[in-house]
Amino acid sequence: MKTLVIIGAGGHGLVVAEAAELMRAWDKILFVDEKYTSSFVINEFDVITQQQFAALACDATDVIVA
């Protein structure tokens, strides 16, 4: 399963997530943003913490800073 992690869940991050979703290149799209709790969902995209991201990082994960 290929995952895209977007660092930053602000306005630009949302635009990046929507564009990525239209590309259909990733099975899952997540945000990392410390101003939200890890159980937070933004426009159907889950938010994870930095610690969760560190545990998730692998070859099947792409990352973009937004």
PDB file of N, H, CA, C and O in Angstrom:
ATOM      1  N   MET A   1       0.849  -1.175   0.000  1.00  0.00           N
ATOM      2  CA  MET A   1       0.000   0.000   0.000  1.00  0.00           C
ATOM      3  C   MET A   1       0.892   1.235   0.000  1.00  0.00           C
ATOM      4  O   MET A   1       1.758   1.371   0.864  1.00  0.00           O
ATOM      5  N   LYS A   2       0.696   2.113  -0.935  1.00  0.00           N
ATOM      6  H   LYS A   2      -0.007   2.003  -1.637  1.00  0.00           H
ATOM      7  CA  LYS A   2       1.487   3.333  -1.058  1.00  0.00           C
ATOM      8  C   LYS A   2       0.764   4.475  -0.358  1.00  0.00           C
ATOM      9  O   LYS A   2      -0.434   4.682  -0.552  1.00  0.00           O
ATOM     10  N   THR A   3       1.517   5.218   0.468  1.00  0.00           N
ATOM     11  H   THR A   3       2.490   5.049   0.626  1.00  0.00           H
ATOM     12  CA  THR A   3       0.948   6.289   1.277  1.00  0.00           C
ATOM     13  C   THR A   3       1.642   7.604   0.956  1.00  0.00           C
ATOM     14  O   THR A   3       2.857   7.645   0.765  1.00  0.00           O
ATOM     15  N   LEU A   4       0.862   8.678   0.897  1.00  0.00           N
ATOM     16  H   LEU A   4      -0.126   8.645   1.052  1.00  0.00           H
ATOM     17  CA  LEU A   4       1.392  10.032   0.777  1.00  0.00           C
ATOM     18  C   LEU A   4       1.173  10.730   2.103  1.00  0.00           C
ATOM     19  O   LEU A   4       0.052  10.780   2.610  1.00  0.00           O
ATOM     20  N   VAL A   5       2.243  11.267   2.665  1.00  0.00           N
ATOM     21  H   VAL A   5       3.153  11.226   2.254  1.00  0.00           H
ATOM     22  CA  VAL A   5       2.148  12.036   3.903  1.00  0.00           C
ATOM     23  C   VAL A   5       2.417  13.491   3.554  1.00  0.00           C
ATOM     24  O   VAL A   5       3.457  13.824   2.985  1.00  0.00           O
ATOM     25  N   ILE A   6       1.468  14.352   3.901  1.00  0.00           N
ATOM     26  H   ILE A   6       0.623  14.081   4.363  1.00  0.00           H
ATOM     27  CA  ILE A   6       1.582  15.781   3.639  1.00  0.00           C
ATOM     28  C   ILE A   6       1.882  16.467   4.959  1.00  0.00           C
ATOM     29  O   ILE A   6       1.100  16.376   5.905  1.00  0.00           O
ATOM     30  N   ILE A   7       3.022  17.157   5.024  1.00  0.00           N
ATOM     31  H   ILE A   7       3.658  17.231   4.255  1.00  0.00           H
ATOM     32  CA  ILE A   7       3.401  17.878   6.222  1.00  0.00           C
ATOM     33  C   ILE A   7       2.735  19.252   6.152  1.00  0.00           C
ATOM     34  O   ILE A   7       3.089  20.081   5.313  1.00  0.00           O
ATOM     35  N   GLY A   8       1.781  19.481   7.030  1.00  0.00           N
ATOM     36  H   GLY A   8       1.494  18.808   7.711  1.00  0.00           H
ATOM     37  CA  GLY A   8       1.046  20.738   7.056  1.00  0.00           C
ATOM     38  C   GLY A   8      -0.378  20.552   6.561  1.00  0.00           C
ATOM     39  O   GLY A   8      -0.601  20.171   5.412  1.00  0.00           O
ATOM     40  N   ALA A   9      -1.335  20.824   7.433  1.00  0.00           N
ATOM     41  H   ALA A   9      -1.153  21.134   8.366  1.00  0.00           H
ATOM     42  CA  ALA A   9      -2.743  20.611   7.097  1.00  0.00           C
ATOM     43  C   ALA A   9      -3.492  21.926   6.907  1.00  0.00           C
ATOM     44  O   ALA A   9      -4.698  22.005   7.142  1.00  0.00           O
ATOM     45  N   GLY A  10      -2.766  22.953   6.480  1.00  0.00           N
ATOM     46  H   GLY A  10      -1.787  22.889   6.289  1.00  0.00           H
ATOM     47  CA  GLY A  10      -3.411  24.236   6.222  1.00  0.00           C
ATOM     48  C   GLY A  10      -4.039  24.263   4.837  1.00  0.00           C
ATOM     49  O   GLY A  10      -4.279  23.220   4.230  1.00  0.00           O
ATOM     50  N   GLY A  11      -4.299  25.457   4.350  1.00  0.00           N
ATOM     51  H   GLY A  11      -4.105  26.305   4.844  1.00  0.00           H
ATOM     52  CA  GLY A  11      -4.965  25.620   3.060  1.00  0.00           C
ATOM     53  C   GLY A  11      -4.197  24.996   1.914  1.00  0.00           C
ATOM     54  O   GLY A  11      -4.781  24.300   1.083  1.00  0.00           O
ATOM     55  N   HIS A  12      -2.885  25.237   1.856  1.00  0.00           N
ATOM     56  H   HIS A  12      -2.411  25.803   2.531  1.00  0.00           H
ATOM     57  CA  HIS A  12      -2.086  24.671   0.763  1.00  0.00           C
ATOM     58  C   HIS A  12      -2.031  23.153   0.875  1.00  0.00           C
ATOM     59  O   HIS A  12      -2.073  22.455  -0.138  1.00  0.00           O
ATOM     60  N   GLY A  13      -1.939  22.641   2.091  1.00  0.00           N
ATOM     61  H   GLY A  13      -1.905  23.208   2.914  1.00  0.00           H
ATOM     62  CA  GLY A  13      -1.932  21.197   2.300  1.00  0.00           C
ATOM     63  C   GLY A  13      -3.204  20.544   1.774  1.00  0.00           C
ATOM     64  O   GLY A  13      -3.160  19.464   1.184  1.00  0.00           O
ATOM     65  N   LEU A  14      -4.327  21.203   1.989  1.00  0.00           N
ATOM     66  H   LEU A  14      -4.362  22.080   2.468  1.00  0.00           H
ATOM     67  CA  LEU A  14      -5.605  20.672   1.496  1.00  0.00           C
ATOM     68  C   LEU A  14      -5.640  20.638  -0.033  1.00  0.00           C
ATOM     69  O   LEU A  14      -6.146  19.687  -0.629  1.00  0.00           O
ATOM     70  N   VAL A  15      -5.102  21.678  -0.655  1.00  0.00           N
ATOM     71  H   VAL A  15      -4.692  22.451  -0.171  1.00  0.00           H
ATOM     72  CA  VAL A  15      -5.063  21.707  -2.118  1.00  0.00           C
ATOM     73  C   VAL A  15      -4.169  20.583  -2.640  1.00  0.00           C
ATOM     74  O   VAL A  15      -4.512  19.913  -3.615  1.00  0.00           O
ATOM     75  N   VAL A  16      -3.025  20.380  -1.989  1.00  0.00           N
ATOM     76  H   VAL A  16      -2.747  20.924  -1.197  1.00  0.00           H
ATOM     77  CA  VAL A  16      -2.112  19.303  -2.385  1.00  0.00           C
ATOM     78  C   VAL A  16      -2.810  17.944  -2.233  1.00  0.00           C
ATOM     79  O   VAL A  16      -2.702  17.089  -3.112  1.00  0.00           O
ATOM     80  N   ALA A  17      -3.519  17.750  -1.124  1.00  0.00           N
ATOM     81  H   ALA A  17      -3.607  18.445  -0.410  1.00  0.00           H
ATOM     82  CA  ALA A  17      -4.215  16.480  -0.886  1.00  0.00           C
ATOM     83  C   ALA A  17      -5.281  16.226  -1.942  1.00  0.00           C
ATOM     84  O   ALA A  17      -5.413  15.108  -2.440  1.00  0.00           O
ATOM     85  N   GLU A  18      -6.035  17.254  -2.280  1.00  0.00           N
ATOM     86  H   GLU A  18      -5.927  18.162  -1.875  1.00  0.00           H
ATOM     87  CA  GLU A  18      -7.077  17.084  -3.292  1.00  0.00           C
ATOM     88  C   GLU A  18      -6.471  16.765  -4.660  1.00  0.00           C
ATOM     89  O   GLU A  18      -7.005  15.932  -5.393  1.00  0.00           O
ATOM     90  N   ALA A  19      -5.362  17.419  -5.008  1.00  0.00           N
ATOM     91  H   ALA A  19      -4.929  18.096  -4.413  1.00  0.00           H
ATOM     92  CA  ALA A  19      -4.700  17.130  -6.279  1.00  0.00           C
ATOM     93  C   ALA A  19      -4.140  15.709  -6.280  1.00  0.00           C
ATOM     94  O   ALA A  19      -4.246  14.994  -7.277  1.00  0.00           O
ATOM     95  N   ALA A  20      -3.548  15.309  -5.165  1.00  0.00           N
ATOM     96  H   ALA A  20      -3.462  15.890  -4.356  1.00  0.00           H
ATOM     97  CA  ALA A  20      -2.994  13.956  -5.051  1.00  0.00           C
ATOM     98  C   ALA A  20      -4.090  12.907  -5.155  1.00  0.00           C
ATOM     99  O   ALA A  20      -3.897  11.856  -5.767  1.00  0.00           O
ATOM    100  N   GLU A  21      -5.221  13.190  -4.565  1.00  0.00           N
ATOM    101  H   GLU A  21      -5.377  14.044  -4.067  1.00  0.00           H
ATOM    102  CA  GLU A  21      -6.344  12.254  -4.631  1.00  0.00           C
ATOM    103  C   GLU A  21      -6.806  12.065  -6.075  1.00  0.00           C
ATOM    104  O   GLU A  21      -7.127  10.949  -6.484  1.00  0.00           O
ATOM    105  N   LEU A  22      -6.839  13.135  -6.836  1.00  0.00           N
ATOM    106  H   LEU A  22      -6.578  14.042  -6.504  1.00  0.00           H
ATOM    107  CA  LEU A  22      -7.248  13.047  -8.240  1.00  0.00           C
ATOM    108  C   LEU A  22      -6.236  12.260  -9.079  1.00  0.00           C
ATOM    109  O   LEU A  22      -6.599  11.654 -10.087  1.00  0.00           O
ATOM    110  N   MET A  23      -4.980  12.272  -8.666  1.00  0.00           N
ATOM    111  H   MET A  23      -4.684  12.764  -7.847  1.00  0.00           H
ATOM    112  CA  MET A  23      -3.941  11.524  -9.387  1.00  0.00           C
ATOM    113  C   MET A  23      -4.089  10.017  -9.199  1.00  0.00           C
ATOM    114  O   MET A  23      -3.656   9.243 -10.052  1.00  0.00           O
ATOM    115  N   ARG A  24      -4.692   9.595  -8.099  1.00  0.00           N
ATOM    116  H   ARG A  24      -5.045  10.224  -7.405  1.00  0.00           H
ATOM    117  CA  ARG A  24      -4.909   8.176  -7.791  1.00  0.00           C
ATOM    118  C   ARG A  24      -3.607   7.366  -7.756  1.00  0.00           C
ATOM    119  O   ARG A  24      -3.594   6.185  -8.104  1.00  0.00           O
ATOM    120  N   ALA A  25      -2.518   8.011  -7.333  1.00  0.00           N
ATOM    121  H   ALA A  25      -2.529   8.970  -7.050  1.00  0.00           H
ATOM    122  CA  ALA A  25      -1.226   7.333  -7.257  1.00  0.00           C
ATOM    123  C   ALA A  25      -0.966   6.739  -5.875  1.00  0.00           C
ATOM    124  O   ALA A  25      -0.033   5.955  -5.705  1.00  0.00           O
ATOM    125  N   TRP A  26      -1.782   7.105  -4.888  1.00  0.00           N
ATOM    126  H   TRP A  26      -2.540   7.742  -5.025  1.00  0.00           H
ATOM    127  CA  TRP A  26      -1.594   6.652  -3.515  1.00  0.00           C
ATOM    128  C   TRP A  26      -2.873   6.007  -2.997  1.00  0.00           C
ATOM    129  O   TRP A  26      -3.982   6.426  -3.329  1.00  0.00           O
ATOM    130  N   ASP A  27      -2.689   4.980  -2.178  1.00  0.00           N
ATOM    131  H   ASP A  27      -1.788   4.640  -1.909  1.00  0.00           H
ATOM    132  CA  ASP A  27      -3.825   4.305  -1.567  1.00  0.00           C
ATOM    133  C   ASP A  27      -4.353   5.073  -0.367  1.00  0.00           C
ATOM    134  O   ASP A  27      -5.537   4.997  -0.039  1.00  0.00           O
ATOM    135  N   LYS A  28      -3.459   5.816   0.288  1.00  0.00           N
ATOM    136  H   LYS A  28      -2.497   5.878   0.022  1.00  0.00           H
ATOM    137  CA  LYS A  28      -3.841   6.547   1.492  1.00  0.00           C
ATOM    138  C   LYS A  28      -3.103   7.880   1.516  1.00  0.00           C
ATOM    139  O   LYS A  28      -1.930   7.959   1.150  1.00  0.00           O
ATOM    140  N   ILE A  29      -3.802   8.929   1.951  1.00  0.00           N
ATOM    141  H   ILE A  29      -4.754   8.865   2.249  1.00  0.00           H
ATOM    142  CA  ILE A  29      -3.210  10.258   2.087  1.00  0.00           C
ATOM    143  C   ILE A  29      -3.409  10.696   3.529  1.00  0.00           C
ATOM    144  O   ILE A  29      -4.525  10.673   4.049  1.00  0.00           O
ATOM    145  N   LEU A  30      -2.314  11.096   4.169  1.00  0.00           N
ATOM    146  H   LEU A  30      -1.408  11.115   3.747  1.00  0.00           H
ATOM    147  CA  LEU A  30      -2.343  11.513   5.575  1.00  0.00           C
ATOM    148  C   LEU A  30      -1.713  12.888   5.725  1.00  0.00           C
ATOM    149  O   LEU A  30      -0.896  13.301   4.902  1.00  0.00           O
ATOM    150  N   PHE A  31      -2.097  13.589   6.778  1.00  0.00           N
ATOM    151  H   PHE A  31      -2.761  13.253   7.446  1.00  0.00           H
ATOM    152  CA  PHE A  31      -1.458  14.850   7.152  1.00  0.00           C
ATOM    153  C   PHE A  31      -0.646  14.649   8.418  1.00  0.00           C
ATOM    154  O   PHE A  31      -1.018  13.850   9.278  1.00  0.00           O
ATOM    155  N   VAL A  32       0.458  15.369   8.537  1.00  0.00           N
ATOM    156  H   VAL A  32       0.760  16.018   7.839  1.00  0.00           H
ATOM    157  CA  VAL A  32       1.172  15.511   9.809  1.00  0.00           C
ATOM    158  C   VAL A  32       1.097  16.980  10.158  1.00  0.00           C
ATOM    159  O   VAL A  32       1.603  17.827   9.422  1.00  0.00           O
ATOM    160  N   ASP A  33       0.468  17.282  11.275  1.00  0.00           N
ATOM    161  H   ASP A  33       0.057  16.594  11.872  1.00  0.00           H
ATOM    162  CA  ASP A  33       0.346  18.659  11.735  1.00  0.00           C
ATOM    163  C   ASP A  33       0.125  18.626  13.236  1.00  0.00           C
ATOM    164  O   ASP A  33      -0.888  18.107  13.704  1.00  0.00           O
ATOM    165  N   GLU A  34       1.054  19.170  13.985  1.00  0.00           N
ATOM    166  H   GLU A  34       1.877  19.591  13.604  1.00  0.00           H
ATOM    167  CA  GLU A  34       1.007  19.096  15.448  1.00  0.00           C
ATOM    168  C   GLU A  34      -0.087  19.969  16.067  1.00  0.00           C
ATOM    169  O   GLU A  34      -0.370  19.834  17.257  1.00  0.00           O
ATOM    170  N   LYS A  35      -0.701  20.851  15.300  1.00  0.00           N
ATOM    171  H   LYS A  35      -0.471  20.961  14.333  1.00  0.00           H
ATOM    172  CA  LYS A  35      -1.771  21.663  15.900  1.00  0.00           C
ATOM    173  C   LYS A  35      -3.091  20.902  16.011  1.00  0.00           C
ATOM    174  O   LYS A  35      -4.042  21.389  16.623  1.00  0.00           O
ATOM    175  N   TYR A  36      -3.149  19.721  15.424  1.00  0.00           N
ATOM    176  H   TYR A  36      -2.377  19.326  14.926  1.00  0.00           H
ATOM    177  CA  TYR A  36      -4.336  18.880  15.522  1.00  0.00           C
ATOM    178  C   TYR A  36      -3.998  17.603  16.280  1.00  0.00           C
ATOM    179  O   TYR A  36      -2.841  17.184  16.308  1.00  0.00           O
ATOM    180  N   THR A  37      -4.990  16.990  16.889  1.00  0.00           N
ATOM    181  H   THR A  37      -5.930  17.330  16.866  1.00  0.00           H
ATOM    182  CA  THR A  37      -4.770  15.716  17.566  1.00  0.00           C
ATOM    183  C   THR A  37      -4.727  14.599  16.534  1.00  0.00           C
ATOM    184  O   THR A  37      -5.191  14.774  15.407  1.00  0.00           O
ATOM    185  N   SER A  38      -4.181  13.468  16.908  1.00  0.00           N
ATOM    186  H   SER A  38      -3.804  13.326  17.823  1.00  0.00           H
ATOM    187  CA  SER A  38      -4.020  12.376  15.952  1.00  0.00           C
ATOM    188  C   SER A  38      -5.346  11.748  15.538  1.00  0.00           C
ATOM    189  O   SER A  38      -5.394  11.001  14.561  1.00  0.00           O
ATOM    190  N   SER A  39      -6.413  12.037  16.262  1.00  0.00           N
ATOM    191  H   SER A  39      -6.373  12.644  17.056  1.00  0.00           H
ATOM    192  CA  SER A  39      -7.714  11.478  15.880  1.00  0.00           C
ATOM    193  C   SER A  39      -8.509  12.446  15.003  1.00  0.00           C
ATOM    194  O   SER A  39      -9.674  12.192  14.698  1.00  0.00           O
ATOM    195  N   PHE A  40      -7.890  13.542  14.600  1.00  0.00           N
ATOM    196  H   PHE A  40      -6.943  13.748  14.848  1.00  0.00           H
ATOM    197  CA  PHE A  40      -8.557  14.568  13.814  1.00  0.00           C
ATOM    198  C   PHE A  40      -8.611  14.148  12.343  1.00  0.00           C
ATOM    199  O   PHE A  40      -7.684  13.515  11.839  1.00  0.00           O
ATOM    200  N   VAL A  41      -9.695  14.502  11.664  1.00  0.00           N
ATOM    201  H   VAL A  41     -10.448  15.017  12.074  1.00  0.00           H
ATOM    202  CA  VAL A  41      -9.863  14.218  10.239  1.00  0.00           C
ATOM    203  C   VAL A  41     -10.179  15.530   9.535  1.00  0.00           C
ATOM    204  O   VAL A  41     -11.047  16.287   9.972  1.00  0.00           O
ATOM    205  N   ILE A  42      -9.473  15.792   8.447  1.00  0.00           N
ATOM    206  H   ILE A  42      -8.769  15.177   8.092  1.00  0.00           H
ATOM    207  CA  ILE A  42      -9.700  17.005   7.662  1.00  0.00           C
ATOM    208  C   ILE A  42     -10.097  16.579   6.255  1.00  0.00           C
ATOM    209  O   ILE A  42      -9.310  15.952   5.545  1.00  0.00           O
ATOM    210  N   ASN A  43     -11.311  16.918   5.856  1.00  0.00           N
ATOM    211  H   ASN A  43     -11.950  17.428   6.433  1.00  0.00           H
ATOM    212  CA  ASN A  43     -11.803  16.568   4.516  1.00  0.00           C
ATOM    213  C   ASN A  43     -11.521  15.106   4.175  1.00  0.00           C
ATOM    214  O   ASN A  43     -11.023  14.804   3.090  1.00  0.00           O
ATOM    215  N   GLU A  44     -11.834  14.211   5.089  1.00  0.00           N
ATOM    216  H   GLU A  44     -12.238  14.456   5.970  1.00  0.00           H
ATOM    217  CA  GLU A  44     -11.693  12.756   4.957  1.00  0.00           C
ATOM    218  C   GLU A  44     -10.251  12.252   5.062  1.00  0.00           C
ATOM    219  O   GLU A  44     -10.025  11.046   4.969  1.00  0.00           O
ATOM    220  N   PHE A  45      -9.274  13.139   5.252  1.00  0.00           N
ATOM    221  H   PHE A  45      -9.458  14.119   5.327  1.00  0.00           H
ATOM    222  CA  PHE A  45      -7.877  12.740   5.398  1.00  0.00           C
ATOM    223  C   PHE A  45      -7.506  12.729   6.879  1.00  0.00           C
ATOM    224  O   PHE A  45      -7.751  13.703   7.591  1.00  0.00           O
ATOM    225  N   ASP A  46      -6.913  11.624   7.342  1.00  0.00           N
ATOM    226  H   ASP A  46      -6.714  10.833   6.764  1.00  0.00           H
ATOM    227  CA  ASP A  46      -6.517  11.512   8.743  1.00  0.00           C
ATOM    228  C   ASP A  46      -5.293  12.363   9.036  1.00  0.00           C
ATOM    229  O   ASP A  46      -4.439  12.563   8.172  1.00  0.00           O
ATOM    230  N   VAL A  47      -5.217  12.864  10.269  1.00  0.00           N
ATOM    231  H   VAL A  47      -5.910  12.701  10.971  1.00  0.00           H
ATOM    232  CA  VAL A  47      -4.059  13.607  10.757  1.00  0.00           C
ATOM    233  C   VAL A  47      -3.309  12.705  11.727  1.00  0.00           C
ATOM    234  O   VAL A  47      -3.909  12.107  12.619  1.00  0.00           O
ATOM    235  N   ILE A  48      -1.990  12.610  11.548  1.00  0.00           N
ATOM    236  H   ILE A  48      -1.502  13.096  10.823  1.00  0.00           H
ATOM    237  CA  ILE A  48      -1.172  11.813  12.449  1.00  0.00           C
ATOM    238  C   ILE A  48      -0.137  12.722  13.120  1.00  0.00           C
ATOM    239  O   ILE A  48       0.115  13.835  12.660  1.00  0.00           O
ATOM    240  N   THR A  49       0.455  12.233  14.209  1.00  0.00           N
ATOM    241  H   THR A  49       0.250  11.328  14.582  1.00  0.00           H
ATOM    242  CA  THR A  49       1.484  12.997  14.923  1.00  0.00           C
ATOM    243  C   THR A  49       2.856  12.731  14.308  1.00  0.00           C
ATOM    244  O   THR A  49       3.009  11.839  13.474  1.00  0.00           O
ATOM    245  N   GLN A  50       3.840  13.503  14.724  1.00  0.00           N
ATOM    246  H   GLN A  50       3.715  14.228  15.402  1.00  0.00           H
ATOM    247  CA  GLN A  50       5.200  13.294  14.245  1.00  0.00           C
ATOM    248  C   GLN A  50       5.729  11.928  14.661  1.00  0.00           C
ATOM    249  O   GLN A  50       6.459  11.287  13.905  1.00  0.00           O
ATOM    250  N   GLN A  51       5.365  11.479  15.857  1.00  0.00           N
ATOM    251  H   GLN A  51       4.772  11.999  16.472  1.00  0.00           H
ATOM    252  CA  GLN A  51       5.801  10.166  16.323  1.00  0.00           C
ATOM    253  C   GLN A  51       5.202   9.055  15.462  1.00  0.00           C
ATOM    254  O   GLN A  51       5.889   8.093  15.117  1.00  0.00           O
ATOM    255  N   GLN A  52       3.926   9.188  15.117  1.00  0.00           N
ATOM    256  H   GLN A  52       3.368   9.969  15.396  1.00  0.00           H
ATOM    257  CA  GLN A  52       3.295   8.195  14.247  1.00  0.00           C
ATOM    258  C   GLN A  52       3.940   8.205  12.866  1.00  0.00           C
ATOM    259  O   GLN A  52       4.121   7.152  12.254  1.00  0.00           O
ATOM    260  N   PHE A  53       4.283   9.384  12.380  1.00  0.00           N
ATOM    261  H   PHE A  53       4.136  10.239  12.877  1.00  0.00           H
ATOM    262  CA  PHE A  53       4.938   9.495  11.083  1.00  0.00           C
ATOM    263  C   PHE A  53       6.295   8.805  11.110  1.00  0.00           C
ATOM    264  O   PHE A  53       6.638   8.096  10.164  1.00  0.00           O
ATOM    265  N   ALA A  54       7.069   8.995  12.166  1.00  0.00           N
ATOM    266  H   ALA A  54       6.789   9.571  12.934  1.00  0.00           H
ATOM    267  CA  ALA A  54       8.387   8.366  12.282  1.00  0.00           C
ATOM    268  C   ALA A  54       8.259   6.843  12.237  1.00  0.00           C
ATOM    269  O   ALA A  54       9.104   6.168  11.650  1.00  0.00           O
ATOM    270  N   ALA A  55       7.226   6.310  12.842  1.00  0.00           N
ATOM    271  H   ALA A  55       6.539   6.858  13.319  1.00  0.00           H
ATOM    272  CA  ALA A  55       7.012   4.859  12.828  1.00  0.00           C
ATOM    273  C   ALA A  55       6.521   4.380  11.469  1.00  0.00           C
ATOM    274  O   ALA A  55       6.739   3.226  11.102  1.00  0.00           O
ATOM    275  N   LEU A  56       5.866   5.250  10.725  1.00  0.00           N
ATOM    276  H   LEU A  56       5.689   6.188  11.023  1.00  0.00           H
ATOM    277  CA  LEU A  56       5.276   4.889   9.434  1.00  0.00           C
ATOM    278  C   LEU A  56       6.281   4.959   8.293  1.00  0.00           C
ATOM    279  O   LEU A  56       6.170   4.203   7.328  1.00  0.00           O
ATOM    280  N   ALA A  57       7.251   5.845   8.387  1.00  0.00           N
ATOM    281  H   ALA A  57       7.341   6.459   9.172  1.00  0.00           H
ATOM    282  CA  ALA A  57       8.168   6.108   7.281  1.00  0.00           C
ATOM    283  C   ALA A  57       8.826   4.828   6.778  1.00  0.00           C
ATOM    284  O   ALA A  57       9.476   4.102   7.530  1.00  0.00           O
ATOM    285  N   CYS A  58       8.641   4.574   5.497  1.00  0.00           N
ATOM    286  H   CYS A  58       8.112   5.163   4.886  1.00  0.00           H
ATOM    287  CA  CYS A  58       9.225   3.392   4.858  1.00  0.00           C
ATOM    288  C   CYS A  58       9.282   3.638   3.354  1.00  0.00           C
ATOM    289  O   CYS A  58       8.948   4.728   2.891  1.00  0.00           O
ATOM    290  N   ASP A  59       9.698   2.642   2.597  1.00  0.00           N
ATOM    291  H   ASP A  59       9.969   1.756   2.973  1.00  0.00           H
ATOM    292  CA  ASP A  59       9.825   2.793   1.144  1.00  0.00           C
ATOM    293  C   ASP A  59       8.489   3.025   0.453  1.00  0.00           C
ATOM    294  O   ASP A  59       8.455   3.560  -0.655  1.00  0.00           O
ATOM    295  N   ALA A  60       7.403   2.637   1.079  1.00  0.00           N
ATOM    296  H   ALA A  60       7.431   2.202   1.979  1.00  0.00           H
ATOM    297  CA  ALA A  60       6.085   2.787   0.462  1.00  0.00           C
ATOM    298  C   ALA A  60       5.432   4.114   0.821  1.00  0.00           C
ATOM    299  O   ALA A  60       4.237   4.301   0.592  1.00  0.00           O
ATOM    300  N   THR A  61       6.208   5.035   1.383  1.00  0.00           N
ATOM    301  H   THR A  61       7.179   4.883   1.569  1.00  0.00           H
ATOM    302  CA  THR A  61       5.661   6.308   1.823  1.00  0.00           C
ATOM    303  C   THR A  61       6.337   7.446   1.068  1.00  0.00           C
ATOM    304  O   THR A  61       7.565   7.521   1.022  1.00  0.00           O
ATOM    305  N   ASP A  62       5.539   8.329   0.478  1.00  0.00           N
ATOM    306  H   ASP A  62       4.541   8.268   0.515  1.00  0.00           H
ATOM    307  CA  ASP A  62       6.035   9.553  -0.147  1.00  0.00           C
ATOM    308  C   ASP A  62       5.666  10.714   0.756  1.00  0.00           C
ATOM    309  O   ASP A  62       4.634  10.680   1.427  1.00  0.00           O
ATOM    310  N   VAL A  63       6.503  11.741   0.777  1.00  0.00           N
ATOM    311  H   VAL A  63       7.341  11.768   0.232  1.00  0.00           H
ATOM    312  CA  VAL A  63       6.299  12.880   1.669  1.00  0.00           C
ATOM    313  C   VAL A  63       6.422  14.164   0.879  1.00  0.00           C
ATOM    314  O   VAL A  63       7.292  14.300   0.018  1.00  0.00           O
ATOM    315  N   ILE A  64       5.532  15.113   1.183  1.00  0.00           N
ATOM    316  H   ILE A  64       4.825  15.002   1.882  1.00  0.00           H
ATOM    317  CA  ILE A  64       5.622  16.448   0.586  1.00  0.00           C
ATOM    318  C   ILE A  64       5.342  17.462   1.690  1.00  0.00           C
ATOM    319  O   ILE A  64       4.480  17.250   2.543  1.00  0.00           O
ATOM    320  N   VAL A  65       6.081  18.562   1.661  1.00  0.00           N
ATOM    321  H   VAL A  65       6.781  18.735   0.968  1.00  0.00           H
ATOM    322  CA  VAL A  65       5.878  19.632   2.637  1.00  0.00           C
ATOM    323  C   VAL A  65       4.973  20.671   1.995  1.00  0.00           C
ATOM    324  O   VAL A  65       5.261  21.199   0.921  1.00  0.00           O
ATOM    325  N   ALA A  66       3.866  20.950   2.685  1.00  0.00           N
ATOM    326  H   ALA A  66       3.632  20.521   3.557  1.00  0.00           H
ATOM    327  CA  ALA A  66       2.909  21.926   2.151  1.00  0.00           C
ATOM    328  C   ALA A  66       2.616  22.936   3.230  1.00  0.00           C
ATOM    329  O   ALA A  66       1.832  23.861   3.014  1.00  0.00           O
TER     330      ALA A  66
END
